[in-house]
Amino acid sequence: MSNKSSVFDMIGPVMIGPSSSHTAGVVRIARAAIRILGGVPDEASITFYNSFARTYEGHGSDRAIIGGLMDFRTDDARIKDALEIAKERGLIYKFKSIGNSSVHHPNTIKLNLKKGDRIIEVVGESLGGGVINIAEVDGFVANFSAQNHSLIIKASDVAGAIAFISSIIAQEKANIATMSVSRKGKNNLACHVIEMDSGIQKITLEYLRSIPWIKELIYIPDIDL
């Protein structure tokens, strides 16, 4: 076995690989991203920054990210063969590396993903111990962990939007753990990112999607479910 593959010799109860930052965290970033996309991508462009850019091959982050994009869990033995499996399944991917970016966390990955006509960009950070932060979604500041049930709502920047969305969630008796709003200029689109301790019903999601000023709603259950 080559040195490149031997980093996956250790199979533990929750992850495969030598480093939770470079494997488990990377898998979770990818699994969060495909839930934002709506499924396994047809094409993926993956940019590794800083520490990741220098070590992603040796530490197996390349296979971890591709495995996660195919929805492999952190303890899935197939991760060690993820690149070969992706080619067999027709997943087109390419890697880029930027080794010195002062504006990015040391362990940052940018994913540009395409599935059919849908294209998204997700920036994720691996914080250690398998913990992640989804820092950006389509250029909006997001900053959520994907460890809770999460809503991403892109909506017109209308008065009362935050209070209205919060009231609908409150009716579900779903406790809001974190909530942030990012916008691209006054009276433009706003992106609401809400993490909740429990999930919400499909009928509530459908109601929110029916609101004219809500342009897109993405619901992400806990990615480890």
C-alpha positions in Angstrom: 0.0 0.0 0.0 1.3 3.5 -0.9 2.1 6.1 1.8 -0.8 8.2 0.4 -3.3 5.4 1.2 -1.9 4.3 4.5 -3.3 7.4 6.3 -6.6 5.5 6.2 -5.4 2.4 7.9 -6.8 3.5 11.2 -10.6 3.1 11.3 -12.2 4.4 14.5 -15.8 4.5 15.7 -16.6 8.0 14.3 -14.1 8.8 11.6 -11.6 7.4 9.1 -8.2 9.0 8.9 -5.4 10.5 11.0 -6.9 13.9 11.8 -10.4 15.0 12.7 -9.8 18.4 11.1 -8.5 17.0 7.8 -11.0 14.1 7.5 -14.1 14.2 9.7 -14.5 17.9 9.5 -13.9 17.9 5.7 -16.6 15.1 5.3 -19.1 17.2 7.3 -18.4 20.3 5.2 -19.2 18.4 2.1 -22.3 16.7 3.5 -23.7 20.1 4.6 -22.9 21.5 1.1 -24.8 18.8 -0.8 -27.9 19.4 1.4 -27.7 23.0 0.4 -27.3 21.9 -3.2 -30.1 19.4 -3.0 -28.2 16.2 -3.7 -24.9 14.8 -4.9 -23.3 17.1 -7.5 -22.6 16.4 -11.1 -19.5 18.6 -11.0 -17.4 20.0 -8.2 -14.6 22.5 -8.1 -12.8 22.3 -4.7 -10.4 25.0 -3.4 -8.3 24.2 -0.4 -6.8 27.2 1.5 -3.8 27.7 3.8 -3.0 24.6 5.9 -5.4 22.5 3.8 -3.7 23.6 0.6 -0.4 22.3 1.8 -1.5 19.0 3.3 -4.8 17.9 1.6 -3.3 15.1 -0.3 -1.0 13.7 2.4 -3.7 13.9 5.1 -6.4 12.5 2.8 -8.6 15.6 2.7 -9.0 15.1 -1.0 -10.7 11.8 -0.5 -12.6 13.0 2.5 -14.2 15.9 0.6 -15.1 13.7 -2.4 -16.5 11.0 -0.1 -18.6 13.6 1.7 -19.9 14.9 -1.6 -21.1 11.4 -2.3 -22.8 11.5 1.2 -20.4 9.0 2.8 -20.5 9.4 6.6 -17.3 10.1 8.6 -16.9 6.4 9.5 -17.5 5.0 6.0 -14.7 2.7 4.9 -15.3 3.7 1.3 -13.7 7.1 1.9 -10.2 5.6 1.3 -11.4 4.8 -2.3 -13.6 7.9 -2.8 -11.6 9.3 -5.8 -12.0 6.0 -7.7 -15.6 5.6 -6.7 -16.4 9.2 -7.8 -14.9 8.5 -11.3 -17.0 5.3 -11.5 -20.1 7.2 -10.7 -19.4 10.0 -13.1 -18.7 12.8 -10.6 -16.5 15.3 -12.3 -14.2 17.1 -9.9 -11.1 19.3 -9.8 -8.9 20.5 -7.0 -7.3 23.9 -6.5 -5.0 25.2 -3.7 -4.3 28.6 -2.4 -1.6 28.4 0.2 -1.5 31.9 1.7 -4.8 33.6 2.2 -4.9 36.0 5.2 -8.7 36.4 4.9 -9.5 32.7 5.4 -9.3 30.4 8.4 -6.3 28.0 8.3 -8.5 25.0 7.4 -10.9 26.4 4.8 -12.5 24.8 1.8 -14.5 26.5 -1.0 -16.9 24.3 -2.9 -18.4 25.3 -6.2 -21.0 22.7 -7.0 -23.3 22.0 -9.9 -26.3 19.7 -10.1 -28.4 20.0 -13.3 -29.2 23.7 -13.6 -28.5 24.5 -9.9 -25.1 26.0 -9.0 -24.0 27.0 -5.5 -20.9 28.1 -3.7 -20.2 27.1 -0.1 -17.2 28.1 2.1 -16.6 25.8 5.1 -14.1 25.8 7.9 -12.9 22.8 9.8 -12.4 23.9 13.4 -11.0 20.7 15.0 -12.6 17.7 16.6 -14.9 17.2 13.6 -16.6 20.6 14.3 -17.3 22.7 11.3 -18.5 26.2 10.4 -20.3 26.9 7.2 -19.0 30.4 6.8 -20.6 31.5 3.5 -23.4 30.4 1.2 -23.5 31.9 -2.3 -21.6 35.0 -1.1 -23.8 35.6 2.0 -22.3 35.3 5.5 -23.8 32.2 7.1 -21.8 31.0 10.1 -23.7 27.8 11.1 -22.4 24.5 12.4 -24.8 22.1 10.7 -25.0 20.3 14.1 -28.6 21.4 14.6 -31.6 21.6 12.3 -30.9 24.6 10.1 -32.9 26.9 7.8 -31.4 29.0 5.1 -33.9 31.5 3.8 -33.2 34.0 1.0 -35.8 36.7 1.0 -36.5 40.2 -0.1 -35.2 42.6 2.5 -38.6 43.7 3.7 -39.6 45.2 7.0 -40.7 42.7 9.6 -39.3 39.7 7.9 -37.2 38.6 10.9 -40.2 38.8 13.3 -42.5 37.0 10.9 -40.1 34.1 10.3 -39.4 33.8 14.0 -43.1 33.7 14.9 -43.7 30.9 12.4 -40.9 28.9 14.0 -42.2 29.6 17.5 -45.5 28.1 16.5 -43.7 24.9 15.9 -42.3 25.0 19.4 -38.8 24.8 17.8 -36.3 26.6 20.0 -34.0 28.9 17.9 -30.4 28.3 18.9 -28.8 30.9 16.6 -30.0 33.3 14.0 -28.1 35.6 11.7 -29.1 37.8 8.7 -26.7 38.9 5.9 -27.7 41.1 3.0 -26.1 42.5 -0.1 -27.1 46.1 0.0 -30.1 47.9 1.4 -33.5 46.7 -0.1 -31.8 43.8 -1.8 -31.9 40.1 -1.0 -31.2 39.1 2.6 -30.1 35.6 3.8 -31.5 34.4 7.1 -29.7 31.5 8.7 -31.5 29.9 11.6 -30.3 26.9 13.7 -32.9 25.1 15.8 -32.8 22.5 18.5 -35.5 20.5 16.8 -37.0 20.1 13.4 -40.1 21.7 11.9 -42.9 20.1 9.9 -43.0 19.8 6.1 -46.3 21.7 6.0 -44.6 24.7 7.7 -41.8 24.6 5.2 -44.3 24.6 2.4 -46.1 27.5 3.9 -42.9 29.6 4.2 -42.0 28.8 0.6 -45.4 30.1 -0.5 -44.7 33.6 0.9 -44.1 35.9 -2.1 -41.1 37.7 -0.6 -39.3 34.4 0.3 -37.3 33.5 -2.8 -35.6 30.3 -1.6 -35.8 28.1 1.5 -33.4 25.3 2.3 -33.9 23.0 5.3 -31.0 21.0 6.6 -31.5 18.5 9.3 -28.6 17.6 11.5 -26.1 16.3 8.9 -25.2 13.2 11.1 -28.8 12.0 11.2 
